Amino acid sequence: MRADTGPLDMDRKKLLDLKSKLPDLLTRLKSVNTVPIDGENFQPGMKKIIEKIKK
C-alpha cells in the first residue's frame, strides 16, 4: 500500500518555484529596503512593499 504523496508533491513544487524566483524577488525587495514603516508611514510603506512583491 502506497501513501498519498500528492500534498507533499504540491508543497515541493511550490518551494522549487519560489527557489527559482528568489533572485528576482530579492532584487525587487532591495529596491524598497529603505521604505519607512514607522508611525504614520506604516500603511503607505507596507503598500509599496506589497506592490513590489506582486510585480
C-alpha positions as CSV (number, residue, x, y, z in Angstrom):
1,M,0.0,0.0,0.0
2,R,1.4,3.4,-1.0
3,A,0.9,6.6,0.9
4,D,-0.6,9.6,-0.8
5,T,2.2,12.0,-1.6
6,G,0.1,14.5,-3.5
7,P,0.1,17.2,-0.9
8,L,3.9,16.8,-0.4
9,D,4.4,16.9,-4.1
10,M,2.5,20.2,-4.3
11,D,4.5,21.7,-1.5
12,R,7.7,20.6,-3.1
13,K,6.6,22.2,-6.4
14,K,5.8,25.5,-4.7
15,L,9.1,25.5,-2.9
16,L,11.0,24.8,-6.2
17,D,9.1,27.6,-7.9
18,L,9.9,30.0,-5.1
19,K,13.6,29.0,-5.3
20,S,13.7,29.7,-9.0
21,K,12.1,33.1,-8.5
22,L,14.2,34.1,-5.4
23,P,16.9,36.2,-7.3
24,D,14.2,38.3,-8.9
25,L,12.2,38.7,-5.7
26,L,15.4,39.7,-3.8
27,T,16.2,42.3,-6.5
28,R,12.7,43.8,-6.1
29,L,12.9,43.8,-2.3
30,K,16.2,45.6,-2.4
31,S,14.5,48.5,-4.2
32,V,12.3,49.0,-1.2
33,N,14.6,48.2,1.6
34,T,14.6,51.8,2.8
35,V,10.9,52.3,2.9
36,P,9.9,53.9,6.2
37,I,7.3,52.0,8.1
38,D,7.3,53.8,11.4
39,G,4.2,55.7,12.8
40,E,2.2,57.3,10.0
41,N,4.4,55.8,7.3
42,F,3.4,52.2,8.1
43,Q,0.4,51.9,5.8
44,P,1.9,53.6,2.7
45,G,5.3,51.9,3.3
46,M,3.7,48.4,3.5
47,K,1.6,49.1,0.5
48,K,4.8,50.0,-1.5
49,I,6.5,46.8,-0.3
50,I,3.5,44.6,-1.3
51,E,3.2,46.2,-4.7
52,K,6.9,45.5,-5.4
53,I,6.4,41.8,-4.3
54,K,3.4,41.4,-6.5
55,K,5.2,42.6,-9.7
